[in-house]
Structures are given as C-alpha cells and as structure tokens.
C-alpha cells in the first residue's frame, strides 16, 4: 500500500514539474518577442497591424473638422469629434494645402500647395487642424484649417469655426475683380491660382462660360498665320492638364470667376 502511494506521489510531482516548465517556456517566448497583452491592445499597435494587412480594405470618406497627428513615416491619424480615430496613408499624389502651419502664410487668403514632406515635418512638431478626404485608406486631400477669425462685430452672424472660401465669397458678392498676368497653377477641380510679378497668388474659379484661349501652352500653337492653329478655344480639361504643369497667362476675373484665360504668346 505504501509502495503504491509513493508511486502516485512521484507521478503527481512529475506532472506538476512538466506543467511548470511549459508555463515558463511560454512566458519566455512572450517576453522574447517583445509583445504583451497591453501592447496588442494599444491603438497604435492595432492601427499598424491593420495597415500591414494587404487584404484589408481601407476606409473612404470625408473627415471634416479633424485634428491630424503623426504616427510613423507616411502614416497619420485624423481625430474627428464624435468618431473613432482613423489612420490613413499619404501617397505621392496626395494633395496637401497649408494655411501657415504645414506651409504657406497664415495671413494669406489663398491656401498654399504643400509637399508630403512639409506635412510630415509640421506634424512631427505637433497636431494640425485639418480636413482629410480619404479613399481606400489613403488621403487624396489634406487641407489645413485656418485659425478662427476673432469677431469684430461686422460679421457677428458668421460661424467662427468656418473660413471664407472663394465660393462663399462669391455667394456673398465678395469675389475679386481685375486682370492678372502671371503663372497659373492648379489647386483643385475648378480652382486655380494666378501669381503676379511679386509672387502673390490670387485664387479663382472656372465656370462653364469661361473662355479659355490657347497659343501653345494650354492648346493650339504659336503659329497665328495661314495654316497654323494659332489661338484656339481650349477645354477645361486641357486647362487643368496645363495648369498642373504651370504656364503663364492673362486672367480676367469677375467676382472671383475667370471670364477669360489667355495663355502667354
């Protein structure tokens, strides 16, 4: 009887030792991998894991009134009140516009085109208030929001969180008027800028009745003689293609909308 009891005790001791060794090995493996339950539960780790999955479909949509923060090279997070934080990527063709923090001047009425590198450099210093347009997890457009203007009494009914865009200005009869000679650049569909000799940029819109004349830069050619195309009327698609490269032109603007665009010839 005692002999059977001793065998049972020895067997139980062996099983217990084996379980302890297995637990130790598992603990060692967890510690050597550098992960812990707290790590896998962190938002950054979860976001990186999701972004590394080639099979996952990225989020698409507009994230207005957001705050953008830096996560890793090319990776950012936009936080919008009432929504979960959303991670996104920045690609080479992502359009970025600044209003003094990412790039450009804070007092300028025109958003300045920025580079992805300028966006990253600004966000490494701190979060930036911006609107983000996203498609399949990659940003197509990042637009820095201007600081709210202090109420001077003349615009008491205006929303302090909004900025006056060109379209809003036109609706209120505040669009600019005049003729500009300078380099035309693309901003967004239907939106362009023309710079004067001092480099000051003026934003303007293109309407369906805007006359666009090309002499080799937008369309057509410089030969105005017999057999040459000379100045011909161009399409807005041709204007957009040329403006993305940049060209010189005379732009006549009425209430913020170009009435005539004639490339330099």
N, C-alpha and C positions, 0 to 999 in steps of 0.2 A: 504494500500500500504506500509506504513511504517512498519506495523507488518510483512508482507511477507519479506521485505528487511532485518529486524532484524533476522528472522529465517534463511535466506540464509547466512548471515554473521556468525551466530553461527555455522551452519553446516560446512562452509568452515574452520572455526577455529578448529573444532573438527577433521576434516580430516587432516589438517596440523599438529596438535599435534600428531596424530597417526603415521604419516609418520616419524616425528622426533624421536618418541620413537623407532620405528623399526630400524631406522638408527643407533641410539645409541646402541641398543642391538647387532646389527651386529658388530659394532665397538668393543664393549666389548668382544664379542666372539672371534674376531680375535686377540685382544690383549691378552686374557687369554690363548689362545692356543700357544702363543709364536711364531707364524708364521707371515710373512709379504710377500708381493709380492717380495721384494728383496731377502728374504730367499729362497723362492721356485725357484727363478731364478738362485741361486748360483750354480756353478759346483759341489761343494761338496754335497749339498743337493740333487741335481739331481742324482749324482752318487750313493748316499746312497739309494735313493728311488728306483733306478733301481736295485741295488744289493739286496734289500729286497724283490723284486718280485720273488716268487718261480717259476712263469710260464715263466719268460723271459729267452731266450736262451743266454748264454754267448758267448763272442767273441772268435774265434780261429784264430791263425796266429802267425807270427814272427814279433817282434818289435826290429829291429836292430838299433844300434847307439842311444839308448834311454837314458833318464835320469829318474831314479826311485825315487819317493818321497813317504814319509809316509802319510797315510790318517787316518787310525784307526787300532786297533789290527787286524792283519791278512789281512788288506786291503791296497793296494798301487795303485799308478798311474804311468804309464810309458808315458813319453812325447818324441815323435819322430818328428824331423823336417819334416814339410810338412803334418803331420797327426794330427788328433784330439787326445787330451789326452785320454788315455784308462785306466780305472780302472781294477784291477784284484785282485784275491784272492791268498793266499798261503796256500797250504794244507800240511798235514803231509808228503806226498810222493813227494813234490816239491823238485827237485834237485837244490841246490844253490852252486855256486863256487865263491870263492873270490880271489882277487889279491892284497890284502893288506889293503883294506878298510873294506869290510864285514868281512873277516878273512884272514888268511894266511900272507905271506910276500910279500911286493911289489917287492923285487928283485928276487923272485923265478921265475923259468921258467915254473913251473907247477901250475895250478890253484888248490887251496885248497878246499876240500869239506867243506861247512859251514852248520850250522843249521838254520832253520827258525828264531829261537830266535836271532842268531847273525845278521841275515839280518835286523830284526826289530830294534835291538839296534843300528846298524850302520845308518839306515835311520832316526831314531829319532834325530841323530846328524846333519844330512844334506843329501841332494840328492846324489845319487851314479850313476855314468855312468855304464850302464849295458844293456845287450841284454836279451830280455824276449821271451820265447816260451810259447804260451798260448793255452789252449783248453777249450772250454765252460766257459770262464771267469776265469779259474784257471790257474796259472802258472805251467807248467811242468818243466821248466828250467829257472833259473836266473843266468846269467854269468856276473860277473863284468868285465868291460873292463880295460885293463892295460893303464896306462898313456902313451901317445905318446913318443917314444924314440927320443931324440934330434939327428939331422942329423950330423954325424961325418965326412961325406964325403965319407965313404966307401960304404954306402948304399944310395947314392943320389937318386936313382930311386925308392925307396920304398915309400909306402903310409904311411904318418905319423899317420893316424888315425887307421891303422891296426896293429895287433900284430902278431908276428910269432907264428903260431900254429905248433903242431907236424907235421901235414900233409904238411904244407907249407915248413917246414924244410926238410922233406924227399924229397919233389919235388926238392928242391934246393941242395940235397946231403948233408944236414947238420944233418941228423939223427945220434943219438949216437950209439956207438958200444961197446960191452963188455958183461960181465956176472955179474948179480946181485943176491945176496942171501938176501931175506927179505920177508916182508909181502906184499902180493899182494892185491890191493884194486880196486874196480870198480869205474870208472869215468863216462863213457857214453858208449853206444853201440860201441864195438870195441876198446874202450880206457880204459887203466888200468894204475896203478902206482905200482912200487915195491920200497920199502924203504930199505936202507942199515942199518948197525948196528948203525949208528949215527942218524937214523931217517930221513935222506934226501931222498926225494921221486924222482923217475925217471919215467916219463910218457913214455908209449909205446903203440903201436898199435898191433892188432892181425890180421893176414892175413889168407886167405883160406888155405895156405900151412903151417901155424904154427902148429908144433907138440905139442900136449898137453898130458902129461902123468900123470896119477893119481895113487896114492898109498893110497887111503882112504880119501883124502881131496877133490879133485876135483871129482874123481870117483874111481872105483876099491877098493882094500883094502890092508892092510899091509902084508897080507899073500902071500909071494912070493914062497912058497913051493908048493908041489903037492896038487892039489885040491883047491888051493886058486887063486883068480883073480890076485893078485899081481899088477904089473904095467901094466895098460892097457891104450890105447889111448882114450882120452875123447873128447867130442864135445865142441864147443864154447859155446853152451847154458849151459852145465854143468860148464864150466869155469866161465861164468858170474854169475851163481847162487852161486858158491862157493866164488867168489871174493866179492860179495855183503855182505857176512858174514866175509870175511877176512881169509886168510890162508898163510902159509909160503911156499916159493917155490924158486927154482933156475930158473932164467930167462936169456936166452941168447938172446941178442938184436943185430941186424944188421941194421944199417941205420934207427934206430928208430922203427923197426918192430921186434917183438919177433919171433925168429926162433924155439925155443924150450922152453916150460914151463914144469917143473917137480916139482910136489908138494913134500914137505919135508917128507921123510920117514925114 
